[in-house]
Amino acid sequence: MFKRMTAGEIAFQFVAVMLVAVLCVLVLYPFLHVFSLSFSAPKDALRVGLHILPRTWSLDAYREVFHLQNLYVGMSNTLFRTIVGTFLSIVLMSLGAYPLSKKRLPHRTFFTMLIVFTLFFSGGLIPTYMLIKDLGLYDSRWALIVPMLSSTFTMFIMRNFFMSIPEELEESAKIDGANDVRILLSLILPLSKPILATVTVWVAVAHWNAWFDALIYIQDPKKMVMQIYLRKLFITNDSDTLRQMMEQSGGRVQVQETLKSAVLMVTMAPIIVLYPFLQKHFIKGIMVGSLKG
């Protein structure tokens, strides 16, 4: 292979491989560091330096993680907003993208421009806050779901994918007596698994990682999402949260770093488990959805 390449091409390949290797290290090291701390014995967790793999493996931190009541509250609320929010978003954006993909839609250009307008202009934080409050959604789980039901960019990616499906398939379905709703449910959506998987990952990760909306809309501790709990634990170093964490663990884990790392690993697990099942559709969905139309 290298015999057919010029010196410049070999140099380019070498530099590209090195850059990718450095990026991989930068991405993987924080994960490995947290993984190592979460499985380390307390004496090893206090060791200063790089943590790639635990010197002494210990499951003590994970045994105590499941005694943290605040983690259960945050996890349950985050799962609710992620599952319900993702499902409703997929339904709503599918219903919006399908008509926009049809040239026969009356005033299609006007509706398209009207929706695109929202990509460049928005009401801003304060009007959005006032709207949520006037709608009676303040301090409600729906305040975390309703504003994220639709994304203009994502809906247009779905629209472009729908446009790539041959119209002859729809025409044959209409000849058999199918209406638009039946065509969407029985024909278009089953053929759109790649883009649906892609959008599902995007929306689910957005809900899973969201914290700012919960910070400004949620006051009831029982409705607190997991990311707010993690924010208090890792960023603001909230003393009450740290004290409650150690009390709920029974004080059996004396090193906070091991318990913090175990909490972080547990909260990352659902998304890490979900991605491999959707990954095979992910690249195809992005490529077709972004290039067609």
N, C-alpha and C positions, 0 to 999 in steps of 0.2 A: 504493500500500500504506500509506504513512505517513498519507495523508489520512483513512483509516478508523480510525486509532489515536488514543487520547487522549494527552495530554501525559505522563501517568504511564506508559503502556505504552511510549511512545517512549523515555522515560528508562530504563525497565527494560531494554529491548532494547539500548540504548547501553551500559549498565553491564555487561550479560551478555556482549556482544561484546568489550568491553575486557578483562574478566576472562579470557575464553577466550584472547584474544590474548596476554595476559601469561603465562598458563599454557603456551601453545605456545612462547613465547620461552624460558621457564625450562626446558622439557623439551628443546628443540632445541639450545640454545646449548652445553651440555656436549658433545653429540655432534659438533656442527660444530667446536668447539674442538679435540677430539681428532682429528677428520678432517683439519683444517687442519694441525695439527702433524705428523701422520704423512706428509703429502705435501709438507712444507716443506723447503727447503734448510736445512742446519745454521745458517747465519748468520741466517736468518729465525726459526728456532725459538727462538733466544736472545733475540729481541726481546720486551721486556716490553709487556704490553697484551693487548687482545682479539685472538683469532685466529678469524676467520670463514672466510676463504678464503686459501690460500697466496699470498704475494707472488711467490715463485718455486717452481714445481712441481718436485718431485724424487721419484724412485722408489727412491732409495738405501736408505732404511730398509726398504722392502718386499723389496728384493733380499737384504738381510741377515737378515730375519726367518726365512727358510727355512733358515738355517744354525744356528738355535738348537735344539740337540738336546732340551733340557728342554721346549721348546714342543711338539715332536713327541710326547714321552712323555705330557705332560699332555693334549694334544689327543686322542690315541688312547685313553687311559683314560676321558676324558670322553665321547667318542663311544660307547665300549662301554657305559658305564653309562646313557647317555641312550637309546640305541637298544634295548638289551636290557631296561632297566628300564621304559621306556615301553611296549614291546610286552607284557611280562608283566603290567604294571599294568592295561592295557586288558583283557587276557584275564581276569584275576582279578576285576576290578570288574564286568565284564559278567556273569560267572558268578554273582556275588553279587547284582547289581542285578536281574537278570531274575526269579529266584524271588521276591524281595521285592516285585516289582510285581504279583504274582498273588494275588488274594484267596483263592484255593483252597489256598494254602500252609498246611499245618497249623501252628498256633501262630505265625502270621505276626506278630501284635502283640508277642509275647514276644521273638522274634528281632530285630524292629525296635528295641524298647526296649533290648535287650542291646547292639546295635551303637551306638545313639545314646549310650549310657552312656559310650562311649570318647571322645565329643566333649568331655565335661566332666571326666573323670578319666583320668589316665595314671600309669604307674609312675614317670616322672621320668627324669632323665639317668643317674643312678648305677645304678639297676636295669636300665635298658636297656643300659648299657655292660657290666654283669656278664652279662646274658643273651647279648649278642653274643659275649662272650669264652667263655662256657660252651658255646655252640653251635659253637665252633671257627671262627667267621667273622672273628675279629680279624686284622687285616692282610691281609684278602682283599677282592677287588673286590665280592664278594657282600654284604659288610657295608654297602655303599653302596646296594645294590639291594633286598635283602630287607625292611628296615624301611620302605621307601617303596612297597611293592607295593600297598598299599591305603590309600585316604583315605576316611573315613566321609562327609565332606561331598560329595566328588566322586561317590561311589557312590550317594548319595541323589539327586543331580542326575540321574544316569543312570537311576535307578529311576523318577523322576518323568517322564522322557522316555518310557521304555518304557510307562508307564501311559497316556500320551496316544495310543498306537497303538490303533486300534479292535480290540476283541476279536473282532469278526466275521471279521477276516482270519485270525486263529489258528484259529478254529472251522472255517473253510473248508479250511485246511491239514490239520487233524486228520481231516476227512472224507475227504481224499485219502490219508490214511494216514501223515502226518508225525508224528513224535514230538516231544517238547519240544526235544531237542538239534537236530534238523533245523529246527524252527521258528525257534530262536534264530539258527542259522547262515545259513539261507537266506531268512528273512523279516524278523526283527526287526533284526538288525545292518545289512543293506542299507538299511532304512528309517531307520536311526539315524545316518546320516552326519553330520548337523549336530552332535549331541552327541558323537560319537566324535572329530570334528575338534576340538571345543572342549576335550575332556578330553585329547586328545593334546598340544595346545599347552600346557595347564596343567602336565601331568606332565613333558613334555620340558623346558620352561623351568625347572621346579623342579629337575630333575636337572642341567641345564646350569649353573645358578647355585649349586648346593649346594657348600659348602666345609667347614662345621663338622663334619659327620660324617666327612669324610676327614681332618680335622685330628686327631680323637680316635681313629679306628679304623685309620688307615693309617700305617705306619712305613717301609715299603720305598719308597725314592725312585722305583723303577721303576713303582710303582703310584700315584704322585702324580697327582692330577687337575689340570686346567688352572687352576681357581680358586685352588688353593693356590699355584701358581706366580705367578699374578697378585697374590695377597695379599702374597707375599714381595717382589714387584717394586714394588708401588705403596703398600702400607700400612705394612709393617714396614721397608721399605727395607733388606732383608737384604743385607749387603755381599757375601756369597759369591755370591748370586744375581745381583747387579749385575755383579760381576767376571766370572762365568761367561758372562753375556750378552754382555759386551763382548769376551771372549776368543773365544767361539763365532762372533761376527760378524767375527772377524779384525781387530778394532780399526779397521775401515774407517769405521764410523759413530761419530764422536767425541762426538756430542751424544746423551746418554741419552734425553732427552725425545722425540726423533723416533722412536727405536727402541721405546720404551715405548708410544707412541701407535700405532705400526704393529702391535705385538703385540696391543693392545687391539682395534683394528679387525678384525684377522684372527679373533680369538676371538669377536667379535660377529657375524661374517658368516653362520655357519650358521643361527642363529635368525632373523636378518633375512631370509634367503633363504626359510626355511621358512614364515614367517607369511603372506605373500601368497597362497600356495596353499591355505591353510586359512581365510583371513579371511572368504570368502563364506559359510562355514558357521558362523562363530564366533558372530555375534550371534543367529542363529536358535536355535542350540543353547543359549545361555544363557537366552534368553527363554522358550522352551518348557520347558526342563528345570527352571527355577526356579519357573514359575507353575502348571504342571499338577500334578494329584494332590493 
